[in-house]
Amino acid sequence: MVEDEVHEMVTRAVREAVDAEERGVLVRLDQGAIGWICQVSDWWPSEQANAAQTMIRSLRDPTAIPLLVALVTGARQMPPDCAQSLPYWCVEAATAIPGERTLAALLEVLTESSGNTTDLRAAGAAGGGAPGA
């Protein structure tokens, strides 16, 4: 039941991020399904947060790239627990999606976003998962 709800919201968040990218607008981390993911991820530990972690970390669809990039970019605007964990989940997912576009998009964000930690950038550059996730 919870897994189905989380799957639906993550799928909707991917659509929101793709739509925002196509329209050239910034993703709002406090609205819609993307805001829901941020809120749920800050309710740690909870069944919904655990399901969200599993879902985000297992994304392998290239269409999820805009969502992952938006979430990593917006880490500084997230609630505290969410900001500590969600970017790592996104890096882990992004580095597992085949294709150079994913890694290039992620590294660009990690290089330009001064709020992201050195270990997060290193995890993205290494193409592997991140510690502390």
N, C-alpha and C positions, 0 to 999 in steps of 0.2 A: 504494500500500500504506500508506504513512505517512499520506496524506491521509484514507484510509478509517478508520484507527485514530483519528485526531484528530477526524474528523466524528462517529464513534460516541461518543467520550468527551465532546465538547461537547454533543451531543444528550442524553446521560445527565446531564450537569451541569445542563442547563436543567431536566430533569425533577426532579432533586434540589432545585434552588432553588425551583421551583414548589411541590413537596411541602412543603418547609420553611415557605414563606410561608403555605400553607394551614393548616398545623398550628400556626403562630405560634411557630416555633422559629428560633433563629439558625443561619445556615449555618456549617458548620465548614470552614475553608479548608485544613485538614490531613487531610481525610477524603474518601473516595470520588472521583468523577470531578472534583469541584471541586478537591480537593487535587492530583489528577493534573495539572490545567491549571496550577495554581500552580507545581508542581514542574517541569513541562516548560518553562514560560515562563522559568524561571530557568536553564535549560540553554542559554544564548545564547552563540554562535550554534550552532544545530543544526537539522537537518531538521524535527524534531518541533516545535521552538519556532517556526520559520518558518511551518509549517503551522497551528499554533495561532493565531499572529498573524493570518494570512489568514482563518481561520475566524471568530475573534472579531470582527474588524473588519468582516466581511461579514454578520453577523447582522442580519436585517431583520424577524424575526418578533416580534410583541408578546409572545409567550409567553416570550421570552428576557429580558424586563425584570427579573424577580427575580434572575436570574443576574448580569446586568450591575450592578445596584444592589448586590448582595452583594459582588461583586468590588471595586467602587470603595470601598465601605464598609470592606472588610477590608484595604485596601492597606498599612496600617501593620503588619499581622501577616504580610505576605508576605515571602519571601526577597528579598534586595536587588535583583537585576536584574528580578525579577518586579514588585516594588513600583514600580520606575521606569517600566516600560513597559505592563503590563497595564491599569492604570486608564485610560491614554490610549486604548488600543484599545477599551475599554468605552465611554468617552465618545463616541468616533467612531461606534461602532455604535449607541448609544442615541439620539444626535441625528439619525440617519438613519432611525430607525423612525418611521413616521407616527403622529400622534396626540398629543394634549396630555398624556396620562397618562405617557408615557415621559419627556418633558422635565421634567414636574412632579416625578416620582419621583426623577429624577437630580439636579435642582437642590436638592431637599430634602436628599438625602444629602450633596451637595457643600457645602451651607451648614452643615449640622450636624456634618460630620466635620472636626475641626480639623487632622487629619493630612494632608488634601489640600491641594495647593499652590494658590496664587493663579491660576497659569496654567491649571490643570486646571478650577477653578471658572469661569474666564473662558471656556474652551472650551465648557463645558457651557451657560453662559448665552448664548453667541453662537450655539449650535446648530450649530457646525461641528466639524471635526476638531481635533486637538491637535498642537502642535509637539513635536518630539522623539520622535515615535512611530516 
